[in-house]
Amino acid sequence: MPRPRQALLSRQRIIDAAAALIDAEGLDALSTRRLATELGVRGPSLYNHFANKDEILDAVADAITAKVDVSFFATHDWPDALRLWGRSYRRALATHANIVPYLAQGPGRRPAALAMADAVYGGLVKAGWPPARATHIGALMRYFVAGSALGSFARGFVEDPQLYAAHYPHLSQAHRLAEHQQSVDEGAFALGLDALIDGLTQTYERIVGPLP
C-alpha cells in the first residue's frame, strides 16, 4: 500500500488534542491512553513524539504561555508594559483555566515560559528596578494573574435569592452575580491590576526615583 501523504501524528496535533481534553475535562482526564483514543491511534505512537505524559503537559503549558504578549517591555514604560502584559497574560490563562494549577508551578524548562520571565525581568531591570525587586514583581504578577484566571468569583454564588435573604442580609443581590460574571470578574481584575501598579509606582519612586 502507498504511504499516507501525511503522518497520522505530529507534535502539534498531540498538543492540540491534549489541550482540548484538559479544557473540556480537567487535568485529571489527561492520560496517554485517553489521548491516544481521542486521536484514534495506538498509545505507543505518542512516544515517537513525547517521552511521557509530563512532556505532553509541558508542551501544552508552553503553547499557552506562548500566546502571552511580552513585547510591551521593549516599547512602553514599565507601568504600561506591566499593565498590558498582565491583561494579555490573564486572557491566555483564563481561556485555559483548567491548566492554570500546572502553569502556576513555574516555568521549569519550558522555552516560552522562560522567554516570558526573561522579557519581564529584563524590562524591569532596564527600567531601573533593583534585580531582587524585579524578581518579586514577576512572582507577584504570576500569583495575581493565575489566581484571577483560576476561577470565577461571580459564579461562586448560587442564583437563589431566598438563601441570602434569610441569613445574609448584606448579600441580598448576590444571586445576581452569576448573570454579570464577565463584568464582575474582569472589573475585579482591572481594579486589582491598577491598584497593584499604583502601589509599585510609589515603591519605585521611593527606592529608585521619579518616573522618567
VOMAR-106217 format. One record per atom (N, C-alpha, C, O): residue number from 0; residue in one letter; x, y, z. Coordinates in steps of 0.1 Angstrom, whole numbers, plus 2048, in hexadecimal, padded with zeros to 3 digits. Atoms other than C-alpha are relative to their C-alpha. Layout:
% VOMAR-106217
PT resi resn  xx  yy  zz
PT  NUM    A   X   Y   Z
...
This chain:
% VOMAR-106217
PT resi resn  xx  yy  zz
PT    0    M 808 7F4 800
PT    0    M 800 800 800
PT    0    M 809 80D 800
PT    0    M 813 80D 806
PT    1    P 7F8 7F4 800
PT    1    P 80D 823 7F9
PT    1    P 800 807 80E
PT    1    P 7F6 806 815
PT    2    R 7FF 7F9 7F3
PT    2    R 818 838 817
PT    2    R 7F6 80C 800
PT    2    R 7F4 812 7F5
PT    3    P 808 7F5 7FF
PT    3    P 800 852 823
PT    3    P 808 80D 7FE
PT    3    P 814 80E 801
PT    4    R 7F9 7F4 803
PT    4    R 809 875 818
PT    4    R 804 808 80C
PT    4    R 80F 80E 80C
PT    5    Q 7FD 7F9 7F3
PT    5    Q 809 882 83C
PT    5    Q 800 7F6 80B
PT    5    Q 7F8 7EC 80B
PT    6    A 7FF 809 7F4
PT    6    A 813 870 85C
PT    6    A 7F3 802 808
PT    6    A 7ED 80D 808
PT    7    L 80C 7FF 7F8
PT    7    L 7F5 868 872
PT    7    L 802 809 80C
PT    7    L 7F8 810 810
PT    8    L 7FE 7F8 7F4
PT    8    L 805 87A 88F
PT    8    L 80B 80A 7FD
PT    8    L 814 808 7F5
PT    9    S 7F5 7F6 7FF
PT    9    S 81A 899 894
PT    9    S 800 805 80E
PT    9    S 7F6 804 815
PT   10    R 800 7FA 7F3
PT   10    R 825 8AB 8B3
PT   10    R 7F4 80A 802
PT   10    R 7EE 80A 80D
PT   11    Q 80A 7F6 7FF
PT   11    Q 80D 8C7 8AC
PT   11    Q 7F2 7FA 802
PT   11    Q 7E9 7FF 809
PT   12    R 80D 806 7FF
PT   12    R 7EF 8B0 8A7
PT   12    R 7FE 7FA 80E
PT   12    R 7F3 7FA 814
PT   13    I 801 805 7F2
PT   13    I 7F7 89F 8C9
PT   13    I 7FD 80B 80A
PT   13    I 7F5 80A 813
PT   14    I 802 7F5 7F7
PT   14    I 7FA 8C0 8DA
PT   14    I 7F2 806 800
PT   14    I 7EC 808 80A
PT   15    D 80E 7FA 801
PT   15    D 7D9 8CD 8CC
PT   15    D 7F6 7F7 806
PT   15    D 7EC 7FB 80C
PT   16    A 809 80A 7FA
PT   16    A 7C7 8AD 8D6
PT   16    A 800 800 80F
PT   16    A 7F6 7FF 816
PT   17    A 7FE 800 7F1
PT   17    A 7D5 8AD 8F9
PT   17    A 7FA 80D 806
PT   17    A 7F4 80C 810
PT   18    A 806 7F3 7FB
PT   18    A 7CC 8D2 8FD
PT   18    A 7F1 800 800
PT   18    A 7EA 804 80A
PT   19    A 80F 800 801
PT   19    A 7A8 8CC 8F2
PT   19    A 7FB 7F7 80B
PT   19    A 7F0 7FA 810
PT   20    L 805 809 7F5
PT   20    L 7A5 8AE 90A
PT   20    L 801 807 80D
PT   20    L 7F7 805 815
PT   21    I 7FF 7F9 7F3
PT   21    I 7B2 8C2 927
PT   21    I 7F6 80B 802
PT   21    I 7F0 80D 80C
PT   22    D 80B 7F5 7FF
PT   22    D 79B 8E0 91F
PT   22    D 7F3 7FA 803
PT   22    D 7EB 800 80A
PT   23    A 80D 806 7FF
PT   23    A 77D 8C9 91D
PT   23    A 7FE 7F9 80D
PT   23    A 7F3 7FA 813
PT   24    E 802 809 7F5
PT   24    E 783 8B1 93A
PT   24    E 80A 802 80C
PT   24    E 808 7FC 816
PT   25    G 7F7 7FD 7F5
PT   25    G 7A0 8BE 94F
PT   25    G 80D 7F8 7FF
PT   25    G 80E 7EF 7F6
PT   26    L 7F3 806 800
PT   26    L 7C4 8B3 956
PT   26    L 7FF 7F1 802
PT   26    L 807 7E9 7FC
PT   27    D 800 80F 7FC
PT   27    D 7BA 891 965
PT   27    D 7FB 7F8 7F4
PT   27    D 7FD 7EC 7F4
PT   28    A 805 808 80C
PT   28    A 7AA 887 944
PT   28    A 80B 7FC 7F7
PT   28    A 809 7F3 7EE
PT   29    L 7F5 803 809
PT   29    L 7CB 887 932
PT   29    L 808 7F4 804
PT   29    L 80E 7F3 80F
PT   30    S 7F7 80B 7FF
PT   30    S 7DD 866 92E
PT   30    S 804 7FD 7F2
PT   30    S 7FD 800 7E8
PT   31    T 7FC 804 80D
PT   31    T 7F0 858 911
PT   31    T 7F6 7F7 7F9
PT   31    T 7F4 7F7 7ED
PT   32    R 80A 809 806
PT   32    R 7D6 83D 90C
PT   32    R 7F4 807 7FB
PT   32    R 7EF 805 7F0
PT   33    R 80C 7F8 804
PT   33    R 7B9 856 90C
PT   33    R 804 808 7F4
PT   33    R 7FB 80A 7EA
PT   34    L 7FC 7F7 80B
PT   34    L 7CC 86D 8F5
PT   34    L 802 7F8 7F2
PT   34    L 7FD 7FD 7E8
PT   35    A 7FF 808 80C
PT   35    A 7D4 851 8DC
PT   35    A 7F2 7FC 7FB
PT   35    A 7F0 7FC 7EF
PT   36    T 80E 802 804
PT   36    T 7AF 848 8DC
PT   36    T 7FA 80C 7F9
PT   36    T 7F4 80A 7EE
PT   37    E 805 7F3 806
PT   37    E 7A6 86C 8D4
PT   37    E 806 802 7F2
PT   37    E 7FF 807 7E9
PT   38    L 7F9 7FE 80D
PT   38    L 7BF 86C 8B8
PT   38    L 7FE 7F5 7F6
PT   38    L 801 7F6 7EA
PT   39    G 803 80C 809
PT   39    G 7B4 84A 8AA
PT   39    G 80D 7F9 7FD
PT   39    G 80E 7F3 7F2
PT   40    V 7F4 807 803
PT   40    V 7D7 83B 8AD
PT   40    V 803 7F6 80C
PT   40    V 7FC 7F7 816
PT   41    R 7FC 808 7F5
PT   41    R 7E8 821 8C3
PT   41    R 809 808 809
PT   41    R 811 811 805
PT   42    G 7F8 7F9 7F6
PT   42    G 7F8 82D 8E3
PT   42    G 80F 802 7FD
PT   42    G 814 80D 7FE
PT   43    P 7F2 7FF 802
PT   43    P 81C 825 8DA
PT   43    P 804 80B 7F5
PT   43    P 80F 80F 7F5
PT   44    S 7FD 7F6 80A
PT   44    S 819 83D 8BC
PT   44    S 804 80D 806
PT   44    S 80C 815 800
PT   45    L 7FD 7F3 7FA
PT   45    L 81A 85A 8D3
PT   45    L 80F 802 804
PT   45    L 815 80C 804
PT   46    Y 7F2 7FF 7FB
PT   46    Y 83D 851 8DF
PT   46    Y 80A 802 7F5
PT   46    Y 816 803 7F8
PT   47    N 7F8 7FC 80B
PT   47    N 84B 858 8BD
PT   47    N 803 80F 801
PT   47    N 80C 814 7FA
PT   48    H 7FF 7F1 7FF
PT   48    H 846 87D 8C6
PT   48    H 802 805 80E
PT   48    H 809 80F 810
PT   49    F 7FF 7FC 7F2
PT   49    F 845 87F 8EC
PT   49    F 804 7F3 808
PT   49    F 7FF 7E8 806
PT   50    A 7FB 80B 7F8
PT   50    A 857 869 906
PT   50    A 7F5 7FB 80A
PT   50    A 7F5 7F0 80D
PT   51    N 80A 804 7F6
PT   51    N 83A 86A 91F
PT   51    N 7F6 80B 801
PT   51    N 7F6 815 7FA
PT   52    K 80B 7F7 7FE
PT   52    K 81B 87C 92B
PT   52    K 805 80E 805
PT   52    K 800 818 800
PT   53    D 7FB 7F3 7FB
PT   53    D 82F 897 93D
PT   53    D 806 808 7F5
PT   53    D 804 815 7F5
PT   54    E 7FB 7F8 80B
PT   54    E 840 8A1 91D
PT   54    E 7F4 806 7F8
PT   54    E 7F5 811 7F2
PT   55    I 80C 7FA 808
PT   55    I 81E 8A5 90C
PT   55    I 7FA 80B 808
PT   55    I 7F6 816 802
PT   56    L 805 7F5 7F8
PT   56    L 812 8BA 929
PT   56    L 808 80C 7FF
PT   56    L 803 818 7FE
PT   57    D 7F7 7F4 801
PT   57    D 830 8D0 927
PT   57    D 7FE 807 7F2
PT   57    D 7FE 813 7F1
PT   58    A 801 7FB 80E
PT   58    A 82B 8D4 901
PT   58    A 7F2 808 800
PT   58    A 7F2 813 7F9
PT   59    V 80D 7F9 800
PT   59    V 806 8DE 907
PT   59    V 802 80D 808
PT   59    V 7FD 818 803
PT   60    A 7FE 7F4 7F7
PT   60    A 810 8F6 923
PT   60    A 808 80B 7F8
PT   60    A 804 817 7F9
PT   61    D 7F8 7F6 807
PT   61    D 82A 906 90D
PT   61    D 7F9 806 7F4
PT   61    D 7FB 812 7F1
PT   62    A 808 7FB 80C
PT   62    A 813 909 8EF
PT   62    A 7F7 80B 805
PT   62    A 7F5 815 7FE
PT   63    I 809 7F6 7FB
PT   63    I 7FB 91D 905
PT   63    I 808 80C 804
PT   63    I 804 818 801
PT   64    T 7F7 7F4 7FC
PT   64    T 817 933 914
PT   64    T 805 808 7F3
PT   64    T 806 814 7F4
PT   65    A 7FB 7FA 80C
PT   65    A 823 93A 8F0
PT   65    A 7F6 80A 7FB
PT   65    A 7F9 813 7F3
PT   66    K 80A 7F6 805
PT   66    K 802 94D 8EA
PT   66    K 801 80D 808
PT   66    K 7FA 817 804
PT   67    V 7FF 7F4 7F8
PT   67    V 80B 967 905
PT   67    V 80A 80A 7F9
PT   67    V 815 806 7F5
PT   68    D 7F8 7F6 807
PT   68    D 818 987 8F5
PT   68    D 80A 807 80B
PT   68    D 805 80E 814
PT   69    V 7F7 7FA 7F7
PT   69    V 838 993 907
PT   69    V 808 80C 7F9
PT   69    V 811 811 7FE
PT   70    S 7F8 7F6 807
PT   70    S 843 9AC 8EC
PT   70    S 7FF 80E 806
PT   70    S 807 816 802
PT   71    F 802 7F3 7FB
PT   71    F 836 9C9 900
PT   71    F 80C 805 808
PT   71    F 80F 811 809
PT   72    F 7F4 7FC 7F8
PT   72    F 856 9C9 916
PT   72    F 80B 806 7F7
PT   72    F 814 80D 7FC
PT   73    A 7F7 7FA 809
PT   73    A 869 9D4 8F7
PT   73    A 7FB 80D 7FA
PT   73    A 803 814 7F4
PT   74    T 806 7F5 807
PT   74    T 851 9EF 8EC
PT   74    T 7F9 80A 809
PT   74    T 7F6 815 805
PT   75    H 807 7F8 7F7
PT   75    H 841 9FE 90B
PT   75    H 808 802 80D
PT   75    H 811 7FB 810
PT   76    D 7FA 7FF 7F3
PT   76    D 84B A0C 92D
PT   76    D 7FA 7F5 809
PT   76    D 7F0 7EE 806
PT   77    W 803 80C 7F9
PT   77    W 849 9F2 948
PT   77    W 7F2 7FF 806
PT   77    W 7ED 7F4 806
PT   78    P 80E 802 7FB
PT   78    P 827 9FA 957
PT   78    P 7F6 7FC 7F5
PT   78    P 7EE 7F3 7F8
PT   79    D 808 803 80B
PT   79    D 816 9F9 936
PT   79    D 803 7F1 7FB
PT   79    D 7FA 7EA 7F8
PT   80    A 7FD 80D 804
PT   80    A 829 9DA 92C
PT   80    A 7FB 7F5 809
PT   80    A 7F6 7EB 805
PT   81    L 805 80A 7F6
PT   81    L 820 9C8 94C
PT   81    L 7F1 7FF 7FF
PT   81    L 7EC 7F3 800
PT   82    R 80F 801 802
PT   82    R 7FB 9D1 947
PT   82    R 7FC 7F8 7F4
PT   82    R 7F3 7F0 7F4
PT   83    L 803 807 80C
PT   83    L 7FA 9C6 923
PT   83    L 804 7F1 800
PT   83    L 7FC 7E9 7FB
PT   84    W 7FC 80E 7FE
PT   84    W 80D 9A6 92A
PT   84    W 7F7 7F9 809
PT   84    W 7F3 7ED 806
PT   85    G 809 807 7F6
PT   85    G 7F7 99E 948
PT   85    G 7F3 7FD 7F9
PT   85    G 7ED 7F2 7FB
PT   86    R 80C 803 807
PT   86    R 7D8 9A1 932
PT   86    R 801 7F5 7F6
PT   86    R 7F9 7EC 7F5
PT   87    S 7FD 80B 809
PT   87    S 7E7 98B 917
PT   87    S 802 7F3 807
PT   87    S 7FD 7E8 802
PT   88    Y 7FD 80C 7F8
PT   88    Y 7F3 972 931
PT   88    Y 7F3 7FA 805
PT   88    Y 7F1 7EE 804
PT   89    R 80D 806 7FB
PT   89    R 7D0 96F 940
PT   89    R 7F7 7FB 7F5
PT   89    R 7F1 7F0 7F7
PT   90    R 808 805 80B
PT   90    R 7BF 96B 91F
PT   90    R 804 7F2 7FC
PT   90    R 7FC 7E9 7FA
PT   91    A 7FB 80D 804
PT   91    A 7D5 94E 916
PT   91    A 7FD 7F5 80B
PT   91    A 7F9 7EA 807
PT   92    L 803 80A 7F5
PT   92    L 7D0 93D 938
PT   92    L 7F1 7FE 802
PT   92    L 7ED 7F2 804
PT   93    A 80E 801 7FE
PT   93    A 7AB 944 93B
PT   93    A 7FA 7F7 7F5
PT   93    A 7F0 7F1 7F8
PT   94    T 805 808 80A
PT   94    T 7A5 933 91A
PT   94    T 803 7F1 802
PT   94    T 7FC 7E9 7FC
PT   95    H 7FD 80E 7FD
PT   95    H 7B5 913 927
PT   95    H 802 7FF 80F
PT   95    H 80C 7FB 814
PT   96    A 7FF 7FF 7F1
PT   96    A 7AD 916 94C
PT   96    A 803 7F2 807
PT   96    A 809 7F2 811
PT   97    N 7FD 80D 7F9
PT   97    N 7B0 8F0 953
PT   97    N 80E 7FD 801
PT   97    N 812 7F5 809
PT   98    I 7F2 803 7FF
PT   98    I 7D5 8F0 94D
PT   98    I 807 80A 808
PT   98    I 813 809 80A
PT   99    V 7F9 7F5 7F8
PT   99    V 7DC 90F 963
PT   99    V 807 7FA 80C
PT   99    V 813 7FE 80E
PT  100    P 7F8 806 7F5
PT  100    P 7E6 8F9 981
PT  100    P 80D 7FB 7FC
PT  100    P 817 7FC 803
PT  101    Y 7F3 805 805
PT  101    Y 801 8E9 96C
PT  101    Y 809 80B 7FC
PT  101    Y 815 80B 7FF
PT  102    L 7F9 7F5 804
PT  102    L 80C 90A 95E
PT  102    L 806 808 80C
PT  102    L 811 80D 80C
PT  103    A 7FC 7F9 7F4
PT  103    A 80E 919 981
PT  103    A 80C 7FA 807
PT  103    A 811 801 810
PT  104    Q 7F4 806 7FA
PT  104    Q 82A 901 98A
PT  104    Q 80D 807 7FC
PT  104    Q 817 806 803
PT  105    G 7F4 7F9 804
PT  105    G 842 917 977
PT  105    G 805 7FC 7F2
PT  105    G 7FF 7F3 7EC
PT  106    P 7FC 802 80E
PT  106    P 855 917 956
PT  106    P 807 7F3 7FD
PT  106    P 807 7ED 7F2
PT  107    G 7F8 80C 802
PT  107    G 86A 8F8 95B
PT  107    G 80A 801 7F5
PT  107    G 812 80B 7F5
PT  108    R 7F7 7FF 80C
PT  108    R 87C 8F1 93A
PT  108    R 7F9 805 7F4
PT  108    R 7FE 803 7E9
PT  109    R 808 7FD 80C
PT  109    R 861 8FE 923
PT  109    R 805 80D 7FA
PT  109    R 806 817 800
PT  110    P 7FA 7F5 807
PT  110    P 86F 915 909
PT  110    P 7F8 80D 800
PT  110    P 7FD 818 803
PT  111    A 809 7F4 801
PT  111    A 851 92D 905
PT  111    A 7FF 806 80E
PT  111    A 7FF 813 80F
PT  112    A 802 7FB 7F2
PT  112    A 84D 930 92B
PT  112    A 80D 807 804
PT  112    A 80D 811 80B
PT  113    L 7F4 7FA 7FD
PT  113    L 872 937 92F
PT  113    L 803 80D 7F9
PT  113    L 808 817 7FE
PT  114    A 7FE 7F3 808
PT  114    A 872 951 913
PT  114    A 7F7 80B 806
PT  114    A 7FB 816 806
PT  115    M 808 7F6 7FA
PT  115    M 855 962 924
PT  115    M 806 806 80D
PT  115    M 806 812 80F
PT  116    A 7F9 7FC 7F4
PT  116    A 867 963 945
PT  116    A 80C 809 7FD
PT  116    A 80E 813 804
PT  117    D 7F4 7F9 804
PT  117    D 886 970 934
PT  117    D 7FC 80E 7FB
PT  117    D 802 818 7FF
PT  118    A 804 7F3 805
PT  118    A 873 98C 922
PT  118    A 7FB 809 80B
PT  118    A 7FE 815 80B
PT  119    V 805 7F8 7F5
PT  119    V 861 997 941
PT  119    V 80B 805 80A
PT  119    V 80C 811 80D
PT  120    Y 7F5 7FD 7F7
PT  120    Y 87F 996 958
PT  120    Y 80A 80A 7F9
PT  120    Y 80E 814 7FF
PT  121    G 7F6 7F7 807
PT  121    G 896 9A6 93E
PT  121    G 7FA 80E 7FE
PT  121    G 801 818 800
PT  122    G 806 7F3 802
PT  122    G 87D 9C2 937
PT  122    G 7FF 808 80D
PT  122    G 801 814 80D
PT  123    L 801 7F9 7F3
PT  123    L 878 9CA 95C
PT  123    L 80E 805 804
PT  123    L 810 810 809
PT  124    V 7F2 7FC 7FC
PT  124    V 89E 9CB 963
PT  124    V 805 80B 7F7
PT  124    V 80B 815 7FC
PT  125    K 7FC 7F6 809
PT  125    K 8A4 9E0 944
PT  125    K 7F9 80D 804
PT  125    K 7FF 818 803
PT  126    A 807 7F5 7FC
PT  126    A 88A 9F8 952
PT  126    A 805 806 80D
PT  126    A 800 811 811
PT  127    G 7FA 7FB 7F4
PT  127    G 89E 9FC 972
PT  127    G 7FC 7F9 80D
PT  127    G 802 7FC 817
PT  128    W 804 808 7F4
PT  128    W 88E 9E3 989
PT  128    W 80C 7F8 805
PT  128    W 813 7F2 7FC
PT  129    P 7F5 809 7FB
PT  129    P 8A8 9D1 9A0
PT  129    P 7FC 7F2 7FC
PT  129    P 7F1 7EE 7FC
PT  130    P 802 80E 804
PT  130    P 8AC 9AD 995
PT  130    P 7F7 7F8 809
PT  130    P 7EE 7F0 805
PT  131    A 809 807 7F6
PT  131    A 89C 99F 9B5
PT  131    A 7F2 804 7FF
PT  131    A 7E9 7FC 7FF
PT  132    R 80E 7FB 801
PT  132    R 87E 9B5 9B1
PT  132    R 7FA 7FC 7F3
PT  132    R 7EE 7F9 7F3
PT  133    A 805 805 80D
PT  133    A 87A 9AC 98C
PT  133    A 7FB 7F1 801
PT  133    A 7F1 7EE 7FC
PT  134    T 804 80E 7FE
PT  134    T 879 987 997
PT  134    T 7F3 800 808
PT  134    T 7EA 7F8 805
PT  135    H 80C 800 7F8
PT  135    H 85F 98F 9B1
PT  135    H 7F4 804 7F8
PT  135    H 7E9 7FF 7FA
PT  136    I 80B 7FB 808
PT  136    I 849 9A2 998
PT  136    I 7FC 7F5 7F7
PT  136    I 7F0 7F3 7F5
PT  137    G 804 80B 808
PT  137    G 84A 985 980
PT  137    G 7F9 7F5 807
PT  137    G 7EF 7F0 802
PT  138    A 807 80A 7F8
PT  138    A 840 96D 99B
PT  138    A 7F2 805 804
PT  138    A 7E8 7FE 804
PT  139    L 80D 7FA 7FC
PT  139    L 825 985 9A8
PT  139    L 7F6 7FF 7F4
PT  139    L 7EA 7FC 7F7
PT  140    M 809 800 80B
PT  140    M 816 988 985
PT  140    M 7FB 7F1 7FD
PT  140    M 7EF 7F0 7F9
PT  141    R 804 80E 803
PT  141    R 816 962 980
PT  141    R 7F5 7FC 80B
PT  141    R 7EB 7F5 807
PT  142    Y 80A 804 7F6
PT  142    Y 803 95D 9A1
PT  142    Y 7F3 807 7FD
PT  142    Y 7E8 801 7FE
PT  143    F 80C 7F9 802
PT  143    F 7EA 978 999
PT  143    F 7F9 7FC 7F4
PT  143    F 7ED 7F9 7F4
PT  144    V 807 804 80C
PT  144    V 7E3 96E 975
PT  144    V 7FB 7F2 801
PT  144    V 7F0 7EF 7FD
PT  145    A 804 80E 7FF
PT  145    A 7E2 949 97C
PT  145    A 7F4 7FF 809
PT  145    A 7EA 7F7 806
PT  146    G 80C 801 7F7
PT  146    G 7CA 94E 999
PT  146    G 7F4 805 7FA
PT  146    G 7E9 800 7FC
PT  147    S 80C 7FA 806
PT  147    S 7B3 964 985
PT  147    S 7FB 7F7 7F4
PT  147    S 7EF 7F7 7F1
PT  148    A 805 808 80B
PT  148    A 7B2 94B 968
PT  148    A 7FB 7F2 804
PT  148    A 7F5 7EB 7FD
PT  149    L 803 80E 7FB
PT  149    L 7AD 92C 97E
PT  149    L 7F1 7FD 801
PT  149    L 7ED 7F2 7FF
PT  150    G 80F 802 7FE
PT  150    G 788 931 984
PT  150    G 7F9 80D 800
PT  150    G 7FF 818 7FF
PT  151    S 809 7F5 801
PT  151    S 76B 949 983
PT  151    S 7FB 803 80E
PT  151    S 7F4 7FB 814
PT  152    F 806 7FC 7F3
PT  152    F 762 95C 9A3
PT  152    F 7F1 801 7FE
PT  152    F 7EA 7FC 807
PT  153    A 80E 7FE 802
PT  153    A 740 965 994
PT  153    A 7F8 7F3 800
PT  153    A 7ED 7F2 805
PT  154    R 807 80D 801
PT  154    R 737 941 98C
PT  154    R 800 7F8 80D
PT  154    R 7FB 7ED 80D
PT  155    G 800 807 7F3
PT  155    G 73E 937 9B0
PT  155    G 7F3 802 808
PT  155    G 7F2 7FC 813
PT  156    F 80C 7FD 7F8
PT  156    F 71C 944 9BB
PT  156    F 7F4 7FA 7F8
PT  156    F 7F3 7FB 7EC
PT  157    V 80B 807 806
PT  157    V 6FC 930 9B4
PT  157    V 7F5 80A 7FD
PT  157    V 7F4 815 804
PT  158    E 80B 7F7 804
PT  158    E 6DE 940 9A3
PT  158    E 7F3 7FD 808
PT  158    E 7E9 7F9 803
PT  159    D 80B 803 7F7
PT  159    D 6C7 93C 9C1
PT  159    D 7FF 80C 80A
PT  159    D 805 80C 815
PT  160    P 801 7F5 7F7
PT  160    P 6BC 95D 9D1
PT  160    P 7FB 7FD 80E
PT  160    P 7FF 804 817
PT  161    Q 805 803 7F3
PT  161    Q 6AB 94C 9EE
PT  161    Q 80B 7FC 809
PT  161    Q 80B 7FE 815
PT  162    L 7F5 804 7F8
PT  162    L 6CC 93D 9F9
PT  162    L 806 80C 807
PT  162    L 80A 80B 813
PT  163    Y 7F9 7F5 7FA
PT  163    Y 6DB 95F 9FF
PT  163    Y 7F7 809 808
PT  163    Y 7FB 80E 812
PT  164    A 809 7F8 7F9
PT  164    A 6BC 971 A0A
PT  164    A 7FD 7FB 80E
PT  164    A 7FC 803 818
PT  165    A 803 806 7F3
PT  165    A 6B7 959 A27
PT  165    A 80B 802 80A
PT  165    A 808 804 816
PT  166    H 7F5 801 7F6
PT  166    H 6D9 959 A36
PT  166    H 80C 80A 7FE
PT  166    H 814 80D 807
PT  167    Y 7F5 7F7 803
PT  167    Y 6F0 972 A25
PT  167    Y 7FB 80D 7FA
PT  167    Y 7FC 80F 7EE
PT  168    P 807 7F4 805
PT  168    P 6E0 994 A22
PT  168    P 809 809 7F8
PT  168    P 804 811 7F0
PT  169    H 7F7 7F8 808
PT  169    H 6FF 9A5 A14
PT  169    H 802 7FB 7F2
PT  169    H 809 801 7EA
PT  170    L 7FE 806 80D
PT  170    L 6FE 98D 9F6
PT  170    L 7F3 7FF 7F9
PT  170    L 7F1 7F5 7F1
PT  171    S 80D 801 806
PT  171    S 6DB 995 9EB
PT  171    S 800 7FF 7F1
PT  171    S 7F6 7FB 7EB
PT  172    Q 7FF 800 80F
PT  172    Q 6E7 999 9C7
PT  172    Q 80A 7F6 7FB
PT  172    Q 80C 7F6 7EF
PT  173    A 7F6 80A 804
PT  173    A 700 97D 9C6
PT  173    A 7FB 7F6 7F6
PT  173    A 803 7F1 7EE
PT  174    H 806 809 809
PT  174    H 6E8 967 9B3
PT  174    H 801 805 7F1
PT  174    H 800 7FD 7E8
PT  175    R 7FF 7FA 80D
PT  175    R 6ED 97E 995
PT  175    R 80E 800 7FB
PT  175    R 811 804 7EF
PT  176    L 7F2 7FF 804
PT  176    L 713 97C 994
PT  176    L 803 7F7 7F4
PT  176    L 80A 7FB 7EB
PT  177    A 7FD 809 80A
PT  177    A 714 95E 97D
PT  177    A 7FC 805 7F2
PT  177    A 803 803 7E8
PT  178    E 804 7FB 80D
PT  178    E 701 970 961
PT  178    E 809 80C 7FC
PT  178    E 808 810 7F0
PT  179    H 7F6 7F5 804
PT  179    H 71B 98C 962
PT  179    H 80E 7FB 802
PT  179    H 817 803 805
PT  180    Q 7F3 806 7FD
PT  180    Q 738 974 965
PT  180    Q 80C 807 7F9
PT  180    Q 816 80A 7FF
PT  181    Q 7F5 7FA 808
PT  181    Q 74E 984 949
PT  181    Q 803 80E 806
PT  181    Q 80F 810 808
PT  182    S 7FD 7F3 7FC
PT  182    S 74A 9A7 955
PT  182    S 806 800 80F
PT  182    S 80F 809 812
PT  183    V 7FB 800 7F2
PT  183    V 750 99E 97A
PT  183    V 80E 7FB 800
PT  183    V 817 801 806
PT  184    D 7F3 806 7FF
PT  184    D 76E 988 974
PT  184    D 80B 809 7F9
PT  184    D 816 80A 7FE
PT  185    E 7F6 7F8 807
PT  185    E 77F 99E 95A
PT  185    E 801 80E 807
PT  185    E 80C 813 807
PT  186    G 7FF 7F4 7F8
PT  186    G 777 9BD 96F
PT  186    G 808 7FF 80C
PT  186    G 810 808 80F
PT  187    A 7F8 803 7F5
PT  187    A 786 9AE 98D
PT  187    A 80F 7FF 7FD
PT  187    A 818 804 804
PT  188    F 7F2 801 804
PT  188    F 7A6 9A5 97A
PT  188    F 805 80D 7FC
PT  188    F 811 811 800
PT  189    A 7FB 7F3 804
PT  189    A 7A9 9C8 96B
PT  189    A 802 809 80C
PT  189    A 80C 810 80D
PT  190    L 7FE 7F8 7F4
PT  190    L 7A4 9D8 98D
PT  190    L 80D 7FC 808
PT  190    L 815 804 80C
PT  191    G 7F4 805 7F9
PT  191    G 7BE 9C1 99D
PT  191    G 80D 804 7F9
PT  191    G 817 807 7FF
PT  192    L 7F4 7FD 807
PT  192    L 7D7 9C7 981
PT  192    L 803 80E 801
PT  192    L 80F 812 803
PT  193    D 7FE 7F2 7FE
PT  193    D 7D3 9EC 983
PT  193    D 806 803 80E
PT  193    D 810 80B 810
PT  194    A 7FC 7FD 7F2
PT  194    A 7D7 9EC 9A9
PT  194    A 80F 7FA 802
PT  194    A 817 801 809
PT  195    L 7F2 806 7FF
PT  195    L 7F6 9D5 9A6
PT  195    L 80A 809 7FA
PT  195    L 815 80B 7FF
PT  196    I 7F6 7F8 807
PT  196    I 807 9EB 98D
PT  196    I 801 80E 806
PT  196    I 80C 813 807
PT  197    D 7FF 7F3 7F9
PT  197    D 7FE A0B 9A0
PT  197    D 809 7FE 80C
PT  197    D 812 807 80F
PT  198    G 7F7 803 7F4
PT  198    G 80F 9FB 9BF
PT  198    G 80E 7FF 7FC
PT  198    G 817 803 802
PT  199    L 7F2 802 805
PT  199    L 82D 9F0 9AB
PT  199    L 806 80E 7FB
PT  199    L 812 810 7FD
PT  200    T 7FB 7F3 805
PT  200    T 830 A14 99C
PT  200    T 805 807 80C
PT  200    T 810 80E 80C
PT  201    Q 7FC 7F9 7F4
PT  201    Q 832 A22 9BF
PT  201    Q 80D 7FA 806
PT  201    Q 816 801 80A
PT  202    T 7F4 807 7FB
PT  202    T 84C A08 9C9
PT  202    T 80C 804 7F7
PT  202    T 817 806 7FC
PT  203    Y 7F6 7FC 809
PT  203    Y 860 A10 9AA
PT  203    Y 806 80E 803
PT  203    Y 812 810 803
PT  204    E 7FC 7F2 7FE
PT  204    E 860 A35 9B1
PT  204    E 808 801 80D
PT  204    E 810 80A 80F
PT  205    R 7FA 7FF 7F3
PT  205    R 86B A2E 9D5
PT  205    R 80F 7FA 7FF
PT  205    R 818 7FF 805
PT  206    I 7F2 806 800
PT  206    I 889 A17 9CD
PT  206    I 808 802 7F4
PT  206    I 814 801 7F4
PT  207    V 7F8 7FD 80D
PT  207    V 893 A21 9A9
PT  207    V 800 80F 7FD
PT  207    V 80A 815 7FB
PT  208    G 801 7F2 803
PT  208    G 886 A44 9A3
PT  208    G 7F3 802 7F8
PT  208    G 7EC 7F9 7F5
PT  209    P 80C 7FD 808
PT  209    P 86B A56 98F
PT  209    P 800 7F8 7F2
PT  209    P 80A 7F6 7ED
PT  210    L 801 807 80D
PT  210    L 85E A44 970
PT  210    L 805 80A 7F5
PT  210    L 803 816 7F6
PT  211    P 7FB 7F7 80B
PT  211    P 86E A51 950
PT  211    P 7F5 808 7F9
PT  211    P 7F7 80F 7F0
